[in-house]
Amino acid sequence: MVPAIAYRMVRTVDARLLWKFSYNFGFKGMLSVQRFKRELKKGKVFPPFLYISIINSCNLRCQGCWVDVAAPESMISFEDLDRLVTNAKKHGNSFFGILGGEPFMHPDLIRLLEAHPDCYFQIFTNGQFITDKVAAELRRAGNATPLISVEGREIVSDERRGRKNVLNHTLAGIDACIRNRLITGVATSVCQSNFDELVREEWVDELVKRGVHYAWFHTYRPVGPDPKPELALTPEQVLAVRRFGVEMRNRKPIGFVDAYWDDQGNALCPAAVGISHHISPWGDIEPCPIIQFANESIGDNGGDIYRTMTESTLLADFRKTAAQATRGCIVLERPDLLKDIVTRNGSRDTTARKRALAELEAMASRNSQYNPGNEIPEKHWLYRFAKKYWFFGFGAYT
């Protein structure tokens, strides 16, 4: 499928954007992972992939969202974002995930992209604000890919996202990206209500026909103030999502991202292995987006994010404890253990609602991607090679 994907990309994406993707994300991203591995041997953990929630506000009200989207608006200023990215670049980083809330509600998003043409950004968005004008600005910047969330067909989409006519607005955003020759992805939080609609070959074919270049199927996590645990997948369904992704990336001319299994199909947690951590809209440094506790913020140590992260006792304790407990998601499997981590580290609740500890105590233990004895190895040589050398356990589970 590699030639078919490459053919589609060359035919439908601006050549300058392809170069930026190949060099800033592909080549420099590979170097940053190699640097990460060298640092690990010295006992330093600085993630090559930082995920930054730049604003808490959002125009939608999705089921199971852990972000306080209705709280008074908070956003990381351009100056702080610029300093953060600049500091991370000094330590080899070139890729940044941009999240919200809804990132396109931040007035300086495009300015941030343009300030760092030597980096690559993946923007997690609902796509509702992407008009042809916005897509043209993304094309001019050249160094970002929108990853647009689709949560179901018309009815399920409205139910999942708390608004009317959501799917049509989202598809309009996707189409604007395609028309403006952007590398465009579609993400889905797979849950009980959208599993049958979207975890199927026909949906993948529809994405390809529409012009989408890659997809990311991640599994729903019942966390936050309204977790909706009834939407969580069974172990068999999680396994089916994994099997579906492996099959589709082997047969369809579209990329398939997954971040929770290595080349042999062993489960992993990106935060536990240290390859990624998260920064909240309030500037708090958290293990991952759904763990809303922190001891440090991006303003500590004069804004030296490298020093702050590498010296964080909370992050170090989290990585060690999580990796010893499970190869899956500690939040889902062992919320009691996560409570112990944040309690013994004296970590603060980083939510606006200030109920994160009570929510953690109320969580029941459930399955995650860790399903020993049912590993599904990668079939496609490219994914197998890339995961083996640039995305695996980094010794965390040995």
KASUL-V325793 format. One record per residue. PSI is psi in radians with two decimals (999 if undefined). Layout:
BEGIN
{{PSI} {PSI}}
END
This chain:
BEGIN
{{-0.24} {-0.84} {-0.66} {-0.72} {-0.79} {-0.71} {-0.78} {-0.75} {-0.80} {-0.66} {-0.46} {-0.09} {2.46} {2.30} {-0.65} {-0.64} {-0.63} {-0.71} {-0.80} {-0.75} {-0.82} {-0.75} {-0.94} {-0.74} {-0.89} {-1.15} {-0.92} {-0.56} {-0.70} {-0.75} {-0.66} {-0.59} {-0.69} {-0.70} {-0.72} {-0.75} {-0.66} {-0.71} {-0.64} {-0.67} {-0.37} {0.06} {0.18} {2.36} {1.84} {1.94} {2.33} {-0.33} {1.88} {2.36} {2.17} {2.04} {1.85} {-0.25} {2.58} {-0.40} {2.63} {2.62} {-0.20} {2.93} {1.30} {2.54} {2.39} {0.16} {2.35} {-0.14} {2.47} {1.32} {-0.39} {-0.04} {2.86} {2.41} {2.34} {2.35} {2.66} {2.25} {2.77} {-0.72} {-0.75} {-0.68} {-0.75} {-0.76} {-0.70} {-0.87} {-0.74} {-0.76} {-0.74} {-0.65} {-0.61} {-0.34} {0.42} {-0.10} {2.52} {-0.14} {2.38} {2.31} {2.29} {2.11} {3.13} {-2.46} {-2.69} {1.93} {-0.55} {-0.03} {-0.13} {2.17} {-0.30} {0.36} {-0.92} {-0.65} {-0.69} {-0.79} {-0.79} {-0.43} {-0.27} {1.21} {-0.23} {0.15} {3.02} {2.40} {2.37} {2.10} {1.98} {1.97} {2.74} {-0.06} {-0.05} {-0.40} {0.05} {1.72} {3.11} {-0.61} {-0.79} {-0.76} {-0.63} {-0.64} {-0.68} {-0.69} {-0.69} {-0.75} {-0.80} {-0.11} {0.60} {2.57} {2.18} {2.29} {1.79} {2.25} {2.29} {2.16} {0.15} {3.11} {-2.98} {-0.94} {-0.85} {-0.66} {-0.80} {-0.70} {-0.76} {-0.52} {0.00} {0.34} {2.96} {2.60} {0.56} {-0.79} {-0.76} {-0.73} {-0.66} {-0.77} {-0.57} {-0.67} {-0.76} {-0.80} {-0.64} {-0.70} {-0.77} {-0.78} {-0.59} {0.26} {0.71} {2.66} {2.05} {2.29} {2.79} {2.25} {2.59} {2.30} {1.74} {2.21} {-3.08} {-0.64} {-0.32} {-0.01} {-0.91} {-0.48} {-0.66} {-0.44} {1.20} {2.63} {-0.63} {-0.64} {-0.71} {-0.75} {-0.66} {-0.71} {-0.76} {-0.80} {-0.63} {-0.42} {0.12} {2.47} {-0.48} {2.76} {2.68} {1.91} {1.86} {2.78} {2.51} {2.41} {2.04} {1.52} {3.06} {-3.00} {-0.46} {1.35} {-0.36} {1.06} {-0.37} {-0.24} {-0.21} {2.59} {2.66} {2.86} {-0.65} {-0.65} {-0.67} {-0.73} {-0.66} {-0.64} {-0.76} {-0.82} {-0.71} {-0.79} {-0.76} {-0.72} {-0.79} {-0.70} {-0.30} {-0.30} {-0.40} {2.58} {1.04} {2.48} {2.59} {2.00} {2.41} {2.52} {0.19} {0.15} {2.53} {-2.98} {-0.46} {0.02} {0.17} {2.40} {2.68} {2.79} {2.06} {-0.60} {-0.67} {-0.62} {-0.16} {0.15} {-0.29} {2.55} {3.11} {2.60} {2.24} {2.94} {-0.27} {0.07} {0.17} {2.52} {1.96} {2.71} {-0.81} {2.95} {-0.54} {-0.02} {1.75} {1.12} {2.58} {2.75} {-0.35} {2.87} {2.96} {-0.23} {-0.16} {2.72} {0.69} {0.40} {0.21} {1.59} {-0.57} {-0.88} {-0.75} {-0.75} {-0.73} {-0.36} {0.02} {2.06} {-0.53} {-0.86} {-0.72} {-0.76} {-0.73} {-0.88} {-0.80} {-0.84} {-0.75} {-0.77} {-0.57} {-0.44} {-0.68} {2.72} {-0.05} {-2.53} {2.01} {-0.51} {-0.75} {-0.78} {-0.70} {1.14} {-0.47} {-0.67} {-0.66} {-0.69} {-0.73} {-0.72} {-0.90} {-0.49} {-0.83} {-0.34} {-0.01} {0.62} {2.57} {2.62} {2.12} {0.14} {2.84} {-0.47} {-0.34} {0.77} {0.33} {-0.66} {-0.73} {-0.68} {-0.68} {-0.75} {-0.51} {-0.21} {2.46} {2.57} {2.37} {3.06} {2.72} {-2.63} {-0.21} {2.03} {1.27} {2.41} {-0.17} {0.59} {2.45} {1.76} {2.72} {2.45} {-0.57} {2.32} {-0.61} {-0.81} {-0.71} {-0.77} {-0.83} {-0.74} {-0.65} {-0.68} {-0.38} {-0.04} {1.54} {-2.66} {-0.27} {0.58} {0.03} {-0.52} {0.29} {999}}
END
